[in-house]
Amino acid sequence: MENDKNIKNTFKQSWFYRWIVNNKFTVGLLNIFLVLLIIFIFTKVRYVFSPIGQVFGIIMPTILVSMVMFYLLQPLIDLCERKFHIHRVISISVVFVIIFSLLVWGIVSFIPLLQGQIASLIKNWPNYWESFSSFMNRYASKNFAGSTLQEQLEQVNNYWGGKLQQTASSLIPTTLDNLTSAVGIITNIGMVLLTAPFILFFMLKDHERFFDNFFKFVPTKYREGSREITSEISQSLSAYIRGQITVAFWVGVMFFIGYLIIGQKYGLPLAIMAALLNLIPYIGTPLALIPSLIIALFTPGMFLKVIIVFIIEQTLETRLVSPLVLGNKMSMHPVTTIIVLLGAGSLFGVLGVLLGIPAYAVLKIIFMKVFDWLNRHSNLYEESTEEIVEKED
């Protein structure tokens, strides 16, 4: 016994125990090293997981569509069950019938009108862009003679003009070469449209039972915390999805009404573009305004009218629609939002721009829960007695 105690004391006095075993900084570095080593090993054997990635890529679009529709329809189904005592299956079926009827109405009456305007816009857009470029060149030569601005505009015009001509000339051969891929994309879209309603139906009907069955596999010790995190994530995603889609819908409606009043050409596709781009915070609507302004330049007095429509829409959106729909939910500092959009867009493209903010919200919730756990179970963030006395004074 005494020999064991002597060995333990000797070990505790050794440099290895002081600098490696009993050093939080060293242990932290070792944990980071192990995590990086595991990631490195996974990159070397990622071919093993490629079938899982392919399956995940097939089912993920269906799950995303079902989740978005679930968060949109869940409050209505819960309201019918709680307030009007309508069985969930009946209310879900009625909502599905209404949605299907609206889709049929849109395909029959709305899509042909939209298709005609989009076809006309695509046909005439090169002329608009060429006229706009010529106007900018004349303006630059008249007002900035001797400067390099005109040369830069001409270079930009020639570059993008060549790109457009190259794309147009290779469009038909590329389409023929990628016919199989196009058929595959259409097949995937068809599978999503066919399977998403079934998944959505059972999500709306049995979502509480699904979560109960899921948490049975979580250890009892972590079950309450897991429920809390899952509930906060669900509420955050629900608020974001419902809020953004609702605001985007009303933005499209306001632009369409405004364009209809002032007589703007291609008002319907331009309004739909504004609604879709509004899903990108801060920069979406101004981006959608650019093609509308270019088209308005060639109708006398229309440019100013489009600006007035934009000002009225922004006033109504920021003062009325967004506060009523979003409130203080998903509040993010504009700088944080722009950084998230830039980072996610550079890494994952358009998908990153659309999903970057909700992904950030989910990671923020998880990070804050981990931080709270560390704050409760460690002394890393404990205030010293002197700091407490200073705050009390």
Residue pairs with C-beta under 8 A, 6 or more apart in sequence:
11 17
12 22
19 26
20 26
21 27
42 49
58 188
61 188
61 192
62 191
62 192
62 195
62 196
62 199
63 199
65 192
65 196
66 196
66 199
66 200
66 203
67 203
67 237
67 241
68 241
68 245
69 196
69 200
70 200
70 203
70 204
70 207
71 237
71 238
71 241
71 242
72 241
72 242
72 245
73 92
73 95
73 200
73 204
74 204
74 207
74 238
75 242
76 91
76 95
77 88
77 91
77 92
77 95
77 204
80 86
80 88
80 91
81 87
81 88
81 91
88 204
88 205
89 205
92 201
92 204
92 205
96 197
96 201
113 268
114 268
114 269
114 272
117 266
117 268
117 269
118 266
118 269
120 266
121 266
121 269
125 291
126 164
128 294
128 295
128 298
129 294
131 297
131 298
132 294
132 297
133 153
133 157
133 161
135 297
136 153
136 157
137 150
137 153
137 154
137 157
140 147
140 149
140 150
140 153
141 150
144 150
175 182
203 210
211 227
211 230
215 223
215 226
215 227
218 226
225 369
228 369
229 365
229 366
229 369
232 365
233 361
233 362
233 365
233 366
236 329
236 330
236 358
236 361
236 362
236 365
237 358
237 361
237 362
239 326
239 329
239 330
240 329
240 330
240 357
240 358
240 361
241 358
242 325
243 325
243 326
243 329
243 330
244 278
244 279
245 279
246 325
247 278
247 317
247 321
247 322
247 325
247 326
248 275
248 276
248 278
248 279
249 275
250 317
250 321
250 325
251 274
251 275
251 278
251 285
251 313
251 317
251 321
252 271
252 272
252 274
252 275
252 278
253 271
254 312
254 313
254 316
254 317
255 267
255 270
255 271
255 274
255 275
255 309
255 313
256 267
256 268
256 271
258 264
258 309
258 312
258 313
259 267
259 268
259 270
259 271
259 292
259 306
259 309
260 267
261 309
262 302
262 305
262 306
262 308
262 309
263 302
264 270
264 292
264 295
264 296
264 299
264 302
264 305
264 306
264 309
265 295
265 299
266 295
270 288
270 291
270 292
270 295
273 288
273 291
274 284
274 285
274 288
274 289
276 284
276 288
277 284
277 285
277 287
277 288
278 284
278 285
278 288
279 354
280 287
280 341
280 353
280 354
281 337
281 341
281 357
282 334
282 337
282 338
283 341
285 310
285 313
285 314
285 317
289 306
289 310
292 306
293 303
293 306
293 307
295 302
296 302
296 303
296 305
296 306
297 303
330 357
330 361
332 340
332 357
332 360
336 360
337 357
340 356
340 357
340 360
341 353
341 356
341 357
343 352
343 356
344 352
344 353
344 355
344 356
344 359
344 360
345 352
345 353
345 356
346 352
348 355
348 356
374 380
374 381
375 381
383 391
